[in-house]
Amino acid sequence: MIGKARETDRRSSSGQTLLYSARAVCQAEKVTESQFFYHLQKIV
């Protein structure tokens, strides 16, 4: 159980990192939110 919980933690934290970095890139390039979510769906 602990191993599975750690795996989930690692996945969610890396997913959050991806989300934050993608958002930072979008803000830097002044991309609209709809485009941001479109690209996010392609990544996932």
C-alpha distance matrix in Angstrom:
0.0 3.8 5.4 5.2 6.2 8.7 9.9 10.7 12.3 14.3 15.4 16.6 18.3 20.1 21.0 22.5 24.3 25.7 26.8 28.5 30.2 31.4 32.7 34.5 36.1 37.2 38.7 40.5 42.0 42.6 40.8 40.6 37.4 37.8 38.2 35.1 32.9 34.6 33.7 30.2 29.8 31.3 28.8 25.8
3.8 0.0 3.8 5.4 5.0 6.2 8.6 9.9 10.4 12.3 14.2 15.3 16.3 18.3 19.8 20.9 22.4 24.2 25.4 26.7 28.4 30.0 31.2 32.6 34.4 35.8 37.1 38.7 40.4 41.2 39.7 39.7 36.6 37.4 37.6 34.3 32.5 34.4 33.2 29.6 29.7 31.2 28.4 25.7
5.4 3.8 0.0 3.8 5.5 5.2 6.2 8.7 9.9 10.6 12.4 14.4 15.4 16.6 18.3 20.0 21.1 22.6 24.3 25.7 27.0 28.5 30.1 31.5 32.9 34.5 36.0 37.4 39.0 40.0 38.4 38.7 35.8 36.4 36.3 33.1 31.3 32.9 31.5 28.0 28.1 29.1 26.2 23.7
5.2 5.4 3.8 0.0 3.8 5.4 5.0 6.2 8.6 9.9 10.6 12.3 14.2 15.4 16.4 18.3 20.0 21.0 22.4 24.3 25.7 26.8 28.4 30.1 31.5 32.7 34.4 36.0 37.4 38.2 36.4 36.4 33.3 33.7 33.7 30.7 28.7 30.2 29.0 25.5 25.3 26.5 23.9 21.0
6.2 5.0 5.5 3.8 0.0 3.8 5.4 5.1 6.2 8.6 9.9 10.6 12.1 14.2 15.2 16.3 18.2 19.8 20.8 22.3 24.2 25.5 26.6 28.3 30.1 31.2 32.6 34.4 35.9 36.6 34.9 34.9 31.7 32.4 32.7 29.5 27.5 29.5 28.4 24.8 24.9 26.5 23.8 21.0
8.7 6.2 5.2 5.4 3.8 0.0 3.8 5.4 4.9 6.1 8.6 9.9 10.4 12.2 14.0 15.2 16.3 18.2 19.7 20.9 22.3 24.0 25.4 26.7 28.4 29.9 31.2 32.7 34.4 35.4 34.0 34.3 31.3 32.3 32.2 28.9 27.4 29.3 27.8 24.2 24.8 26.0 23.0 20.6
9.9 8.6 6.2 5.0 5.4 3.8 0.0 3.8 5.4 5.1 6.2 8.7 10.0 10.7 12.2 14.3 15.4 16.5 18.2 20.0 21.1 22.4 24.2 25.7 26.9 28.4 30.2 31.5 32.9 34.0 32.3 32.7 29.8 30.5 30.1 26.9 25.3 26.9 25.3 21.9 22.1 23.1 20.1 17.7
10.7 9.9 8.7 6.2 5.1 5.4 3.8 0.0 3.8 5.4 5.1 6.1 8.5 9.9 10.4 12.2 14.1 15.2 16.2 18.2 19.8 20.8 22.2 24.1 25.6 26.6 28.3 30.0 31.3 32.0 30.2 30.3 27.2 27.8 27.8 24.7 22.8 24.6 23.4 19.8 19.9 21.4 18.7 15.9
12.3 10.4 9.9 8.6 6.2 4.9 5.4 3.8 0.0 3.8 5.4 5.2 6.0 8.5 9.7 10.5 12.1 14.1 15.0 16.3 18.1 19.7 20.8 22.3 24.1 25.4 26.6 28.3 30.0 30.8 29.4 29.5 26.6 27.7 27.7 24.3 22.8 25.0 23.6 20.0 20.8 22.4 19.4 17.1
14.3 12.3 10.6 9.9 8.6 6.1 5.1 5.4 3.8 0.0 3.8 5.6 5.3 6.1 8.4 9.9 10.5 12.2 14.1 15.3 16.4 18.1 19.8 20.9 22.4 24.1 25.6 26.8 28.5 29.6 28.3 28.9 26.2 27.3 26.8 23.4 22.3 24.2 22.3 18.9 19.9 21.0 17.6 15.8
15.4 14.2 12.4 10.6 9.9 8.6 6.2 5.1 5.4 3.8 0.0 3.8 5.5 5.3 6.0 8.6 9.9 10.5 12.1 14.2 15.3 16.3 18.1 19.8 21.0 22.3 24.1 25.6 26.8 27.9 26.1 26.5 23.8 24.5 24.0 20.8 19.3 21.0 19.3 15.8 16.5 17.6 14.5 12.3
16.6 15.3 14.4 12.3 10.6 9.9 8.7 6.1 5.2 5.6 3.8 0.0 3.8 5.5 4.9 6.1 8.6 9.7 10.2 12.2 14.1 15.0 16.2 18.1 19.8 20.7 22.2 24.1 25.5 26.0 24.4 24.5 21.5 22.5 22.5 19.1 17.6 19.8 18.5 14.8 15.8 17.6 14.7 12.5
18.3 16.3 15.4 14.2 12.1 10.4 10.0 8.5 6.0 5.3 5.5 3.8 0.0 3.8 5.3 5.0 6.2 8.6 9.6 10.5 12.2 14.0 15.1 16.3 18.2 19.7 20.8 22.4 24.2 25.0 23.9 24.4 21.7 23.3 23.0 19.4 18.6 21.0 19.2 15.8 17.5 19.0 15.7 14.3
20.1 18.3 16.6 15.4 14.2 12.2 10.7 9.9 8.5 6.1 5.3 5.5 3.8 0.0 3.8 5.4 4.9 6.2 8.5 9.8 10.4 12.1 14.0 15.1 16.3 18.1 19.8 20.9 22.4 23.7 22.4 23.3 21.0 22.3 21.4 17.9 17.4 19.2 17.0 13.8 15.6 16.4 12.9 12.0
21.0 19.8 18.3 16.4 15.2 14.0 12.2 10.4 9.7 8.4 6.0 4.9 5.3 3.8 0.0 3.8 5.4 5.0 6.1 8.7 9.9 10.4 12.2 14.1 15.3 16.3 18.2 19.8 21.0 21.9 20.1 20.6 18.0 19.0 18.4 15.0 14.0 16.0 14.1 10.7 12.3 13.6 10.5 9.1
22.5 20.9 20.0 18.3 16.3 15.2 14.3 12.2 10.5 9.9 8.6 6.1 5.0 5.4 3.8 0.0 3.8 5.3 4.9 6.1 8.5 9.7 10.3 12.1 14.1 15.1 16.2 18.1 19.8 20.3 19.1 19.4 16.8 18.5 18.2 14.6 14.0 16.6 15.1 11.7 13.9 15.7 12.8 11.9
24.3 22.4 21.1 20.0 18.2 16.3 15.4 14.1 12.1 10.5 9.9 8.6 6.2 4.9 5.4 3.8 0.0 3.8 5.4 5.1 6.0 8.4 9.7 10.4 12.2 14.0 15.2 16.3 18.2 19.4 18.5 19.7 17.6 19.5 18.7 15.0 15.2 17.5 15.2 12.4 15.2 16.2 12.9 13.0
25.7 24.2 22.6 21.0 19.8 18.2 16.5 15.2 14.1 12.2 10.5 9.7 8.6 6.2 5.0 5.3 3.8 0.0 3.8 5.5 5.2 5.9 8.4 9.8 10.5 12.1 14.1 15.2 16.4 17.7 16.3 17.5 15.6 17.0 15.7 12.2 12.5 14.3 11.7 9.0 11.9 12.5 9.2 9.8
26.8 25.4 24.3 22.4 20.8 19.7 18.2 16.2 15.0 14.1 12.1 10.2 9.6 8.5 6.1 4.9 5.4 3.8 0.0 3.8 5.6 5.2 6.1 8.6 10.0 10.5 12.2 14.2 15.3 15.9 14.3 14.9 12.5 14.2 13.6 9.9 9.9 12.5 10.7 7.8 10.8 12.5 10.0 10.2
28.5 26.7 25.7 24.3 22.3 20.9 20.0 18.2 16.3 15.3 14.2 12.2 10.5 9.8 8.7 6.1 5.1 5.5 3.8 0.0 3.8 5.5 5.0 6.1 8.6 9.8 10.4 12.2 14.2 14.8 14.2 15.1 13.2 15.8 15.1 11.4 12.3 15.1 13.2 10.9 14.3 15.7 13.2 13.9
30.2 28.4 27.0 25.7 24.2 22.3 21.1 19.8 18.1 16.4 15.3 14.1 12.2 10.4 9.9 8.5 6.0 5.2 5.6 3.8 0.0 3.8 5.4 5.0 6.2 8.6 9.8 10.5 12.3 13.8 13.4 15.2 14.1 16.4 14.9 11.4 13.1 15.1 12.4 10.9 14.5 15.0 12.2 13.8
31.4 30.0 28.5 26.8 25.5 24.0 22.4 20.8 19.7 18.1 16.3 15.0 14.0 12.1 10.4 9.7 8.4 5.9 5.2 5.5 3.8 0.0 3.8 5.4 5.1 6.2 8.6 9.8 10.6 11.8 10.5 12.2 11.1 13.0 11.2 7.8 9.6 11.4 8.7 7.6 11.4 11.9 9.7 11.7
32.7 31.2 30.1 28.4 26.6 25.4 24.2 22.2 20.8 19.8 18.1 16.2 15.1 14.0 12.2 10.3 9.7 8.4 6.1 5.0 5.4 3.8 0.0 3.8 5.4 5.0 6.1 8.5 9.8 10.0 9.2 10.3 9.0 11.8 10.8 7.3 9.5 12.1 10.4 9.3 13.0 14.2 12.7 14.2
34.5 32.6 31.5 30.1 28.3 26.7 25.7 24.1 22.3 20.9 19.8 18.1 16.3 15.1 14.1 12.1 10.4 9.8 8.6 6.1 5.0 5.4 3.8 0.0 3.8 5.4 5.1 6.1 8.6 9.6 10.1 12.2 11.8 14.8 13.5 10.4 13.0 15.3 13.2 12.5 16.3 17.0 15.1 17.1
36.1 34.4 32.9 31.5 30.1 28.4 26.9 25.6 24.1 22.4 21.0 19.8 18.2 16.3 15.3 14.1 12.2 10.5 10.0 8.6 6.2 5.1 5.4 3.8 0.0 3.8 5.5 5.0 6.2 8.4 8.4 11.3 11.8 14.2 11.9 9.4 12.6 13.9 11.3 11.6 15.4 15.3 13.7 16.4
37.2 35.8 34.5 32.7 31.2 29.9 28.4 26.6 25.4 24.1 22.3 20.7 19.7 18.1 16.3 15.1 14.0 12.1 10.5 9.8 8.6 6.2 5.0 5.4 3.8 0.0 3.8 5.4 5.1 5.7 4.9 7.5 8.2 10.7 8.8 6.6 10.1 11.6 9.8 10.6 14.1 14.5 13.8 16.3
38.7 37.1 36.0 34.4 32.6 31.2 30.2 28.3 26.6 25.6 24.1 22.2 20.8 19.8 18.2 16.2 15.2 14.1 12.2 10.4 9.8 8.6 6.1 5.1 5.5 3.8 0.0 3.8 5.4 4.8 6.3 8.5 9.3 12.6 11.5 9.4 12.8 14.8 13.4 13.8 17.3 18.1 17.3 19.5
40.5 38.7 37.4 36.0 34.4 32.7 31.5 30.0 28.3 26.8 25.6 24.1 22.4 20.9 19.8 18.1 16.3 15.2 14.2 12.2 10.5 9.8 8.5 6.1 5.0 5.4 3.8 0.0 3.8 5.6 7.9 11.0 12.6 15.5 13.6 11.9 15.5 16.9 14.9 15.8 19.4 19.5 18.4 21.0
42.0 40.4 39.0 37.4 35.9 34.4 32.9 31.3 30.0 28.5 26.8 25.5 24.2 22.4 21.0 19.8 18.2 16.4 15.3 14.2 12.3 10.6 9.8 8.6 6.2 5.1 5.4 3.8 0.0 3.8 5.5 9.2 11.5 13.7 11.3 10.6 14.4 15.0 13.3 15.0 18.2 18.0 17.6 20.5
42.6 41.2 40.0 38.2 36.6 35.4 34.0 32.0 30.8 29.6 27.9 26.0 25.0 23.7 21.9 20.3 19.4 17.7 15.9 14.8 13.8 11.8 10.0 9.6 8.4 5.7 4.8 5.6 3.8 0.0 3.8 6.5 9.2 11.8 10.3 9.9 13.5 14.6 13.8 15.3 18.4 18.8 18.8 21.3
40.8 39.7 38.4 36.4 34.9 34.0 32.3 30.2 29.4 28.3 26.1 24.4 23.9 22.4 20.1 19.1 18.5 16.3 14.3 14.2 13.4 10.5 9.2 10.1 8.4 4.9 6.3 7.9 5.5 3.8 0.0 3.8 6.6 8.4 6.5 6.6 10.2 10.9 10.4 12.3 15.0 15.4 15.9 18.4
40.6 39.7 38.7 36.4 34.9 34.3 32.7 30.3 29.5 28.9 26.5 24.5 24.4 23.3 20.6 19.4 19.7 17.5 14.9 15.1 15.2 12.2 10.3 12.2 11.3 7.5 8.5 11.0 9.2 6.5 3.8 0.0 3.8 5.6 5.4 6.3 8.9 10.0 10.8 12.3 14.5 15.7 16.7 18.5
37.4 36.6 35.8 33.3 31.7 31.3 29.8 27.2 26.6 26.2 23.8 21.5 21.7 21.0 18.0 16.8 17.6 15.6 12.5 13.2 14.1 11.1 9.0 11.8 11.8 8.2 9.3 12.6 11.5 9.2 6.6 3.8 0.0 3.8 5.4 4.7 6.2 8.5 9.8 10.2 12.2 14.2 15.1 16.2
37.8 37.4 36.4 33.7 32.4 32.3 30.5 27.8 27.7 27.3 24.5 22.5 23.3 22.3 19.0 18.5 19.5 17.0 14.2 15.8 16.4 13.0 11.8 14.8 14.2 10.7 12.6 15.5 13.7 11.8 8.4 5.6 3.8 0.0 3.8 5.3 5.3 6.2 8.7 9.8 10.7 12.6 14.4 15.4
38.2 37.6 36.3 33.7 32.7 32.2 30.1 27.8 27.7 26.8 24.0 22.5 23.0 21.4 18.4 18.2 18.7 15.7 13.6 15.1 14.9 11.2 10.8 13.5 11.9 8.8 11.5 13.6 11.3 10.3 6.5 5.4 5.4 3.8 0.0 3.8 5.5 4.9 6.2 8.5 9.9 10.7 12.4 14.3
35.1 34.3 33.1 30.7 29.5 28.9 26.9 24.7 24.3 23.4 20.8 19.1 19.4 17.9 15.0 14.6 15.0 12.2 9.9 11.4 11.4 7.8 7.3 10.4 9.4 6.6 9.4 11.9 10.6 9.9 6.6 6.3 4.7 5.3 3.8 0.0 3.8 5.4 5.3 6.1 8.7 10.0 10.6 12.3
32.9 32.5 31.3 28.7 27.5 27.4 25.3 22.8 22.8 22.3 19.3 17.6 18.6 17.4 14.0 14.0 15.2 12.5 9.9 12.3 13.1 9.6 9.5 13.0 12.6 10.1 12.8 15.5 14.4 13.5 10.2 8.9 6.2 5.3 5.5 3.8 0.0 3.8 5.4 4.8 6.1 8.6 9.7 10.3
34.6 34.4 32.9 30.2 29.5 29.3 26.9 24.6 25.0 24.2 21.0 19.8 21.0 19.2 16.0 16.6 17.5 14.3 12.5 15.1 15.1 11.4 12.1 15.3 13.9 11.6 14.8 16.9 15.0 14.6 10.9 10.0 8.5 6.2 4.9 5.4 3.8 0.0 3.8 5.4 5.3 6.5 8.9 10.1
33.7 33.2 31.5 29.0 28.4 27.8 25.3 23.4 23.6 22.3 19.3 18.5 19.2 17.0 14.1 15.1 15.2 11.7 10.7 13.2 12.4 8.7 10.4 13.2 11.3 9.8 13.4 14.9 13.3 13.8 10.4 10.8 9.8 8.7 6.2 5.3 5.4 3.8 0.0 3.8 5.4 5.0 6.3 8.7
30.2 29.6 28.0 25.5 24.8 24.2 21.9 19.8 20.0 18.9 15.8 14.8 15.8 13.8 10.7 11.7 12.4 9.0 7.8 10.9 10.9 7.6 9.3 12.5 11.6 10.6 13.8 15.8 15.0 15.3 12.3 12.3 10.2 9.8 8.5 6.1 4.8 5.4 3.8 0.0 3.8 5.4 5.1 6.2
29.8 29.7 28.1 25.3 24.9 24.8 22.1 19.9 20.8 19.9 16.5 15.8 17.5 15.6 12.3 13.9 15.2 11.9 10.8 14.3 14.5 11.4 13.0 16.3 15.4 14.1 17.3 19.4 18.2 18.4 15.0 14.5 12.2 10.7 9.9 8.7 6.1 5.3 5.4 3.8 0.0 3.8 5.4 5.1
31.3 31.2 29.1 26.5 26.5 26.0 23.1 21.4 22.4 21.0 17.6 17.6 19.0 16.4 13.6 15.7 16.2 12.5 12.5 15.7 15.0 11.9 14.2 17.0 15.3 14.5 18.1 19.5 18.0 18.8 15.4 15.7 14.2 12.6 10.7 10.0 8.6 6.5 5.0 5.4 3.8 0.0 3.8 5.5
28.8 28.4 26.2 23.9 23.8 23.0 20.1 18.7 19.4 17.6 14.5 14.7 15.7 12.9 10.5 12.8 12.9 9.2 10.0 13.2 12.2 9.7 12.7 15.1 13.7 13.8 17.3 18.4 17.6 18.8 15.9 16.7 15.1 14.4 12.4 10.6 9.7 8.9 6.3 5.1 5.4 3.8 0.0 3.8
25.8 25.7 23.7 21.0 21.0 20.6 17.7 15.9 17.1 15.8 12.3 12.5 14.3 12.0 9.1 11.9 13.0 9.8 10.2 13.9 13.8 11.7 14.2 17.1 16.4 16.3 19.5 21.0 20.5 21.3 18.4 18.5 16.2 15.4 14.3 12.3 10.3 10.1 8.7 6.2 5.1 5.5 3.8 0.0
